Amino acid sequence: MKLERWKVISGALFVVVVAGAYISAGPRVPMDIDGAPTAAAANASPTPSAAVVEGKWGVDNQLSDGILLNLTEPAAFKAQDPESLGVEGLAEIFTVTVTNKGSKPLDLSTFTILDSSLASNNSLSCSDVFESASDVKGIPADPIVKVGQSVSFKWAIVCPGPKGDGLTMTVGLNDEQHLTLSTTLK
């Protein structure tokens, strides 16, 4: 079988073009022009930051849109299944009560502990604990709080700090306001 010279050259040229495109990450597009991403970012609208409200344990803390958030002071938590804790540390449990005095239903699926830090080492944070045996399930199965209603649920965390260490937590229900609370580990 005799190959013609032009077939070999065109095949080799095709391989070189494909390899060049692969190595150079393909053809340049307008976003590849220097400064284009910066210009696009400058034209984007800024993301508003949430307001942080200093909260108190055991009282109705007023948030935006008529939402009241009440967290009981954390207490020592002894899990029925120690493996549910996941990590070593002191386990704390508290009850979260959300009251909706606003004008529209509230979806609790947005509830989260955004940040937790310890006074002895602010680079350490607490982890959420969920354990059905202790009825610590997190957000209720039906997460909608209708106007004029309240919902309560248990929440637990485990913190890698010593007893008496200062704990600061920031919780959130929406992107507009967050609640920061401080206590000590029990």
PyMOL commands that set and color helices and strands:
alter all, ss='L'
color gray80, all
select helices_A, chain A and resi 5-23+30-32+36-43+64-66+82-85+108-110+132-134
alter helices_A, ss='H'
color red, helices_A
select strands_A, chain A and resi 51-54+61-62+67-71+75-76+90-100+106-107+112-118+127-129+144-145+150-159+166-172+177-184
alter strands_A, ss='S'
color yellow, strands_A
deselect
rebuild
show_as cartoon
